Amino acid sequence: MDPIPPIPLSAIEEARGRIAHAAIRTPLVPFDGDNGPGEVWLKLECLQSIGSFKIRGAANALALAPPEALEGGVYTASAGNMAQGVAFAARQMGVACRVIVPDTAPRTKIEAIEGLGGTVVPLPFDAWWRTIMEHGHPSESGFFVHPVSDPAVIAGNGTVALEILEDLPDFDAVFVPYGGGGLSCGIASALAEKAPGVPVHAVEVETSAPFIASLEAGRAVSVDRTPSFVDGIGGSSVLEEMWPLAESLLAGSKVVSLEAVCDGIRTLATRAHVVAEGAGGAAVAAALEWATESGGTAVAVVSGGNIDTDVLATILEGGVPHSP
């Protein structure tokens, strides 16, 4: 695949108006936690109608798709959140939607996809990930919405940064969950023009951290992946087409443990009264650690709140959920 070109600020600003019917402006709230002299602010994308930021990129991609391309329906490959975004946008447009999911996808997300009218097609994780890497599946037809490396999706994701800047003009760093790089690169694309010098840190989980491995290798690489309850991040490789953009825009990767993710989720639930899934908890854990050590002001993007109730219960009881 050809490398994804830089995303201009104009594309992100245009996307904001284009998706206003689907994506709400989510709040940015201060977090009162044990972070010493530092400050942490929470960008609550978990409050979107589908419980995730993914509605932004999905709505923008479908709005920009040629009408004739949608005649055969749309499909995507997603662990759950992008699937809900595409299904939501497709339903608004009266377009049929199919979703290829890994067979480890949480039941909560499967039910949400079906509730939005999407047809779920489960595949083994490796086959699902190959669909993402190859930008489609040979058994499917229709318009494929790539969950990560579609410039329209990245531009839609970048609208998160515009809202952060309006609500908090002065901050020192942003921490964003890294699944494929679509959210972090979208945010970093906007900040590169509107707030140059503010670093955007990718956040990965220790069970699968391909971005930090790629940074160390100087190229996109694959890693051994251990399945975990953190399903929104933790792929087995960095997408080749995303590598140049991610490597140039992101300040690095903060890798957190499963225990730290659980601490982040518990802290959000008990102190901020916010329910977050694993990816969102990872960003909060990384931001809290950084703010405590640096004394600076960090923004943590709570990317989603779609978490199985039994997983959440285990975490709130002080445990670490078993791998699926």
N, C-alpha and C positions, 0 to 999 in steps of 0.2 A: 504494500500500500504506500502511496505517496505520503510524505510528511504533511501533517496538518499545518496550514499557514497561520501566521499570527492573526489573532482576532482583533480587528480594529474597534476602537471605542464607539465609533458610529454604529456598528452592527449591534453592539450591546445596548446602546441607547434606543435604537429602533426596536429592538426586541422587547424592551420594557413596555412600550405602548401596545405592541402586538399581542402580548400575553396578559394584558390587564384584565381580560374577561375570565381568565382561568386561575391566575396566581395572585394571592393576596400579598400585600406588603406586611411582612412579618415583623414583630417587635424585636428591638435590640434592648436588652435589659441588663442592668448591673447585677453581678453575682456577689453575694455577701458570704464569702467562704474564708477558709484558713489559707490565705495567699500572701501573708505578710504585708509589706508595703505596696505590693503590686495590686493591679486591678484586673478583673476578668469580666468581660461583657459577653452575653449569650445572644447569638443570632438564632432565633427560634424557628427554624424551617420545619420543625416537627409540627408546627401549627398550620401548615398548609392543609387544604381540604383532603388531600390524599395522605397526609402525614409525612411529607417529604418534599425537599427542594426539586425533585425530579419533574414536577409539573411544569416548571419554568422551561426547561430545555425541550420537553416533549411538545408543549403547546407551540413553541416557536418553530420547531421542525415541521410539524404538521401544517402550521399556517403558511409556511414557505413552500410546501410541496406542491408541484403542479397538480391541478385537479384530475387530469387524466391518469396520473400515477396512483391516485387513491381509489380508482375504480375497482381494483381487485382487492381492496382492503389493505390493512397495514399489519406489520408484525415487528416484534422486537425480541431481544434476548436479555433477560433480566432476572436477578435474584428476587425481585419483588417490587421495588420502589419505582424504577423506570417503567416497569410493566403497568403499574397503576397510573402513572402519568400518561402513557400512551393510550391506555384504555379509556381514561377520563377524557382526553382530548378527542379521541376517535368517536366516543359516544356523543360528544357535543356536536361533532360534524356529521353524524349519521353514517360513520364508516365502520365496517367490520374489523375486529382486532383479534389477532392470535399472539400468544406469548410463549416463547421457549424459556423454560425455567430449569435450574438445576434441581435434581431430585432431592436435594437437601433443603430446598426453600422452606421457610417457616410456614406453617399452616395459616397463621394470621394473614400473611401476605397473599397466599393462594386464594383464600376466601375473599379478600379485598378485590383481587383481580377479577374473580368471577362475579362479584357483586357489581362491578362496573361494566359487565357485559363482555369481558375478555375471555377467550378460550385458552385454557392452559395446556401446554404441551411439555411434560417433564422429560428431561434427558439426564444421563449421567453427567457429573460435573465437567469432565474433560470434553465431552461432546458439546455441552453448553458453552464452555469457554472457547472452543474451536469456532463456534458460530460467531462469537464476538470478534475473534481474531480474523476470520475470513469474511466478515461483513455479510453474513447471510447463511442460509441453510438450503441445501439442494432440494429438500422435500417441500419447501415452502414457496409460496408465490405472494405477490403483492409488494407494497412499498415497505422497505426495511428501514426502520429508524434505529440507527446505531446508538446504544446507550451512552457512549463516551465520545468517540472521535468523529462526530458530525459537527462541522463549524456552527450550524444553526443551534444545535444542542448546547455547545459550549457558550455561545453568545447569550442564550437564554439563561444559563447558569450564572453568567457574569452579572446579571441584574442584581444579584445578592449584594455585590460590592457597592453598587450605586446607592442602595438603601443604607448600608453601613456608613458610608461616607457622609450622607445627609444627617444621620442621627448622631454620629460620633466623629467629628472632623479630625480629632487628634488622638491617635493610638499608635502603638509601637510594633505590633505584629498580629498576624492572623493565623489561626490554626484550623486546618480543613482536612476532614477525612479523605484519604486517598484510596479510591478503588481502581479507577482507570485513569484518573486525572482530569475528567471533564469539569468537575466543580472547582477544583483548586486552580486549574489553568484559566477557567472563565473569570474567577475572582481576581487572579493575578494579572490577567490581561487588562482589566479595568483599572486596577490600582497602578499598573505600570505607567499609565498615562495621567491619572488623576491624583495619585499619591506616590510618586516614584520614591523609592528608598524604603518603603514599608514592606518588610519581608512577609511572604506567604509560605508557611511551613506545611508540608504534607504530613499527615499523621497516619501511621500504619500500625498494625498489630503484630506482635512477635511471631505468631503462628504462620504468617505469610507476609513478608515485607519485600516485594520485588523492586520497589522504587529505590530504597536505600542500597540494595544490592547492585542495582544498575548504576547508581551514582558512583559506587566504589569501583565498578568495572569499567566505567566510562562508556557504556553502551547498554541498550535494552537487553536484559537477561531474564531467564526463568529461574524459579526457586522451588524448592520442595515445599509443598503446602500441607499444613495440618488443618483439617476442618475444625471449626469452632462455632460457637453461637453467634459470633460476630460475622454476619453474612453480608453486610453492605460494603465491606472492604475485605481485602485479603485474596486477591487473585493470584494466579500462579506465575504471571509474567507481566512485564511492562509492554504495552502495545507499541510495536515498532513505529507506527505513524504518529504516536503521541510523544515519543521520547524526545525529539528535538525541542518541542514546545515546552514540555515539562522541565527538561534539563535547563532551559534558558530562563524560565520564569520563576521557578520555585526555589526557595532558599535552602532546601534540604528536606530531610525526613526525620520526624520524631517517632521512634518506635516505642510502643507501650505494651505492657504485659496484659494478659487476660485479667489478672487481679486488679490492675489499675483501671481497666475498662469498667469492671464491676464497681469499683470505688466511685468512678465518675458517674455511673448510672444511679447508684445509691445516693450520692451527694446531690445530684440534680433532683431526685424525687423527694428527698427529705428537707432540703434547704431552699430549693427554687420551685418546688411543686410542679416539676416538669418531668414527663415520661420520655425517655430517649432510648433508642435502640443502640446496639453496640458501637456502630460507627460514630454516632453523636457522643456517646460516652467517652470514646477514645479521644476525640478532639478536646473535650473538656478536661480530661486527665492531663493531656499534654500542655494545655494552656495554663492550668493551675500550677503545674510544676515549673513552667517557665516564668510565670509571674512571681512565684515565691522566690525563685533564685535571682531574678533580674531586677525585681521591683518595678517593672514596666507595666504598661497597659496592653492587655491581650484581648483579642476577639476570638471566641470559639464558635465555630459554626456547628450548631446542633442540627445535623443534616436530616434526621428523621426520627420518628417515634413509633415505628411499626415493630413492635416486639411481642413475641408470644407471651401470654399471661403466665404460663408455667415457668418460662425462663426468667421473667421479671420477678416472680415470687421467690425463686431460688436466690436471685441476687439480693433482693431486699432482706432475705433471711440470713445473709452473710456468706452465701456459698458462691461457687463458680459453676455455671451450668455445664453439663456434659456436652461433648461434641455430638452433632447430629449423626 
